[in-house]
Amino acid sequence: MERRNFLRMSALTAGTTAFSASWWQGAHAAPAQNAVSPYGALLGADANGLQLPSGFTSQVVARSSQVVPGTSYTWHGAPDGGACYADGTGWIYVSNSEISGSGGGASMLRFNSAGTVTAASRILSGTSSNCAGGKTPWNTWLSCEETSTGRVWETYPFGGTAVARPAMGRFKHEAAAADPVRQVVYLTEDETNGRFYRFVPTTWGNLSAGTLQVLVAGSGTSGSFSWANVPDPDGSPTATRSQVSGSKSFNGGEGCHNQNDTVWITTKGDNRVWQFNLLTSTFELAYDDGLVSPGPAPLTGVDNITGSSSGDLYVAEDGGNMEICMITPDDKISVFLRITGQSSSEITGPAFSPAGNRLYFSSQRGTSGSSSGGITYCVTGPFRT
């Protein structure tokens, strides 16, 4: 038996209990396999260099180092994680800047009901390597610093001064996902032996105080999990990932998405999407590039992740073929879009507009391969709802 098939059978056998427990939800119950996209084949590249399915169109909404059309604001370099917020008849798209030193931070674009930019501005400055993050139910943006002593910054797209939230831990933060049902915020860590955390605020809606916890589980790809308190969230002198015996190691934690009593995280080091059933406290693989049949695996360089109201997951690539792939609730994976001519970049910040008919994202380094050449896009079309 080939090693890939052996691994797949082992993972499926080990995860039988977890699969049965979550199968009734009818969504993402096994490692996803190749399939034809529900949107059909990709067409040739459009004027913006994007290959899209029929019925979808693209536009460039901002370029790094250039003034955003219709405003006086110069868009930041190295655009990364993002999210959308309803704003009256329009909406806001927030984007991080993964510039190191003190050049990072985050910016926002405000759109009217027609999808035209009406304003742009900074919402966070003077921070470093702001990679991903997450949206809160109270309409703030958690901007995460991807440094060894990185912090989570709570920012205010609708106005207000950004505030550091040290109680959420000092480590190489990547993404965050708020869970209003359990009143916690999940956090990923971009280390080869990173951990998966959750922050339990003392008061929901106030992130100034609370308890940082780490996921405890076996070393396999499925099973049960629990949470344990991290004794010293400051991470000094002992890193947070090394403080709790039995905490589970993840190879390069990246994106994080919470929906319908499930939280997903991506790990770039092993090209996996992990799924955590919050009702049964079990976990399993939603995707593994070594378990795809028939091959080849469509998704590599697994990075940022978001979801649509239909339950489809959209996973961006850091490298790979510069694609956003989609995983459907029936465990099928396919390519949704591809950016051509930008092999030295990565796709970042996928986020849907409130109506669900527009997908925003960036190419972090664009055609130039430099952080000053980032491009932020919008794709409009008949997304499944």
N, C-alpha and C positions, 0 to 999 in steps of 0.2 A: 504494500500500500504506500502511495506517495506520502511524504511528510505532511504536505498541506492538507490532504484528505484525512490523514490520521488525526491531525490537530483539530480539524473541524468536527470529526466524530467524537473526540474526547470532550470538546467544549459543549457539544450538544448533549452528550450523556450526562456530564457533570451538572448541566443546567436544567435538567428535566423538571425538577421541583419548582424552580423559579419560573420556568416558562409556563407551567400549568397554573401557577398562582396568578400570573398576569394575563393569561390568554383571554380571560373573560372580558378584559378591556378592549380586546380586538385591535391592538396596536403594538407594533414594534416588539414582537415576542421572540425573535430569533435573529442571528446575524443576517443582514440584508444580502440579497443575491442580485446579480445582474438582471436587468429587464429593459424592455423598451419604455422610454419616457412616456408618461401620460399626456405630455404635450407634443409628442412626435419628434422627428429628427431635427437636428440643428440645420439652419440654412447657412449660406455663405456669410462671411463677415460683412457687417454693415459699415457705414461711413465712419463709425467710431471704433471699428475693429472688433466688434462683438458678434459672435455667432449665437443666434437666438432661435427658438422655435417659431413657427408661423403664428402670426397674430400678436407678437411682442415687438416693441420698439425700444430704442435706447436714446438717452441724451446725456451729455456731460453737464453737470451742474456746477462743478468747481474744479479748479486746477491749483495745485500747490504753487506758491510764489507768484500767483496772479490774482488780481482783484476779481472778486466774485461778481459776475455781471449783475447790474442793477443795484450794487452797493458800493461802498468805498473800502470794504474790508479785504485784505489780502489773505487768501486761504492758507492754512498751515501746511507744513511739510509732513511727510510720512503719515498720512491719515490711516487710522487703525479702527478699533472697535467703535460701534455706533448704535444708536437707537432712535426711534421716532416717538413723538408726543403729539396728541391732539391739541390744537390751539384755536379754539373757536371754529371758524369755517375752514381753517387751514391746519397746518401742522409744522412741527419742528423736527429737524434731523440733527442729532448731536454726533460729533466725531472726535476721537482722541488724536493726539499727535505723538508718535513714538520717536521723538527726538531725545537723545541722551543729554546729560548735563542738566542745565536749567532751561533748555529750549522746548520742553514738552508742554503738555497741557491738553486743552480741549476747546473746540469751537462749536458754534451752532449755525444752522441755516434755517430761516423761517420762510415757509411757503404759503401762498394764498390758495384758495379753493381750486384754482386752475393748475396748481403745481408750479407756479412761477416764484422764484426767489424774491422776497421783498426786504429781507434784512439778513445780516450776518455779523457775528461778533465773537469775541473770546469769552469763555466762561471759566477758564482755568489757565494760569500762567505760572512759570517758574518751577515746574516740576520736571521729573525725568522719566523718559521711556514709558509714557502712558500708552499701554498696549490695548487691552480690552477693558471690560467693565460691565456695567449692567444698569438697567432702569429700575427705579423703585415705584411702588404703587402710589406714592405721594409726589410723583413727577419730579424727582431729582435724578441726576446721573452720577453713578459711582464710577469714577475714573481710577483705574488701577495702575500703579507704578510697577513695572517689571524690572526691579533691581533687588539685590539681596536683602536690603532693608526697606523695601518698597512699602508705601502706605496706600490705603484707599482714601480718595478724596471725594467728598460729597459735594457735587456742584449743582447749580441752579439755572437750568435753561430759561426759566421765565423771569430771572432776575434775582440777584443775591450774591453774597460773597462765599466762595468755596471754602470748605472746612475739612481738615484732615480728621480721619476717624481711626486713631491708633489702636483703639480697643479691638478693631477687626484684624489685628495682627501685623507684624513687620516681617514680610517675606517677599519672594519674587511673585507678586500678584499677577494674575492674568485676567480672568473673567469673574463676573458676579451675576447671580440670579436670585431675585427676591421671591420668596414663597409666602404669599399672604395667608394661606391656609394654616401652615405650621408656624408662621410669623418668625421666619429665619431667612438669612441670606447665605446662599451657597457660594463658595470661593474656590477657584482652581489655582494651582501653583506651577509655574513653568520651570521645573527642575527635572533632570533625568530620574530623580527619585523623589519627585514632588508628592504632595499629599492633596486630599480633597477635604475641604473644611466647610463648616457652617458657623455662622455667627448668630447667636441668640440674643437679641437686644433685651435689655431690662424692660424697656417700654417699646412696643412696636410703633414704628414711625420715628423713633429717636435712636440714632446709631452712635451716640456719644458714650454709651456704657452698655456692657453686656458680657457674654461668655463666648469665647472662641472654642470650638470643638473640632475634632478631627475624626474622619471615618476610620473605623476599626473593622477589619475583615481579613479573610485568608488570602493566600497568595494567588489563588486561581482566578479564572475569568468569570465565575458565577458563584453564587452562594448567598449567605445572609450577611448583614452588616449592622453595626451599632455606632454610636457616637461617644467619644470620651473628651473630657475637658483638656485643653492645652494649658499646662500650669503657668507658662510665662509667654503670653502673646507677643511680648516685645522681641522675642527671639534672640536675646543676648544674655549670656554668652552661648547658649545652646539654641540652634535653629529650631523653629517650631516643628519642622518635619521629623526631628530626632528626639522629641520629648516624650512621646507616648509609645510604649511597647505594644506591638500588634497593629499599629496604624498601617493602612495599606498604601503601598508605593505605586505611583502612576508615572509613566515615562513621558514627561513633558506635557503637563496639563495645559489646555488651551481654552476652547470655548465652553460655555455653560448655558443651558436653556432649561427652564422649568415650565411645565404645562401639564394639566390633567393628572395630578398626583404622580408625576414622573419627572425626574430631572436627568438630563443627558450631559455628559462632558466628553470632550474630545482630547485625545492624547497624540501629539504629533510624532513622538519618538517611535511609536509602534503602529501608527496609522489605524487607530481604533476610535470607535464611538461607544461609550459605555452608557448603560441605561440603569437607573436606580428606581425601583418601584417603592414609592414612599408609603404605600398602604401595607405592604407585606415585609418591608425592610429587606428586600432581596435585590441583587444586581446581576447583570448579564451583559453580553456584548450585543449592541445593535448593529455594529459593523466592524469587520476586521479584514484588511486587504489580503491577508493570507488565507482567508476562509471563503473567498468569493468563487463561485462556480456558475457558469463557465467563466474563465478568466479572459483577458486580464482584468485586474481590479480597476474600476474607473476612478476611484478616489484615493489620492496619495497626498502627502503633505497636509494631513487633516488639521484644520485650524478653527476659525470662528464658526459658530453655529447659531441658527435662529429657526423659528417655526412659523407656519401659517395657521390660520384658524381651522383648516381642514385636517390638521395633524401632520402634514408633510414637514419634514425637516430639511433645511437647506444648509449645506456644509461647504464652506469656502476652502480653497486650497492655498497653502503657502508653497508656491512652486508647482510641482506636478505639471498638469497641462493648463494651468491657469483657468480652472473651471469652478463653478458652483454646481455641486451635485445635490440631488434630492433623494431622500429616503422616505418612502411612503409607509402608511400604517400597516400595509400588508407585507412589509419587509422586502421591498424591491428598491434597488438603487439604480439611478440613471443620471446622465449629465443634463443639467438644465441650461447652462450657458457656458461659453468659452471666450476668453479674451485672447486675441491673437497679437503676435508681435511684441509681447511683453514678458519674455521668458526670465528676465532678471527681477521680476516683481513678485508680489503676492496679493491675493484678494482678501480684503478686510471689511469689517463693519457691516455685514448684511443685516438689514432691518426693513420691515414692512411698514408702509404708511398706515394710519389708523383704519382706512377703508379696505386695506389689503390688496389694492390693485397696483401698487407701486413698490418695487424693491430697490432700496438704496444700498450702495456698497462702494468700495474704493479699490483701485489698484495702487498699492502703497508707493511704488516707485515708477509707475507708468512706463513709457517707452524709453526713458533715459536711463533707467536702472538706478536712479539717485532719489534720495528722500525729497529733494526739491522738485521732483517731477511727478508727484502723486496726482491721480485723477479720481474724482468722485462722480459716480454715475447714478442714473435712475433708469430702471427698466419698467415699462408699463405694459400691462396686458391682462388677459383673462386668467388670472391665478385661481386655483381651486379654493373654494371657501366652504 
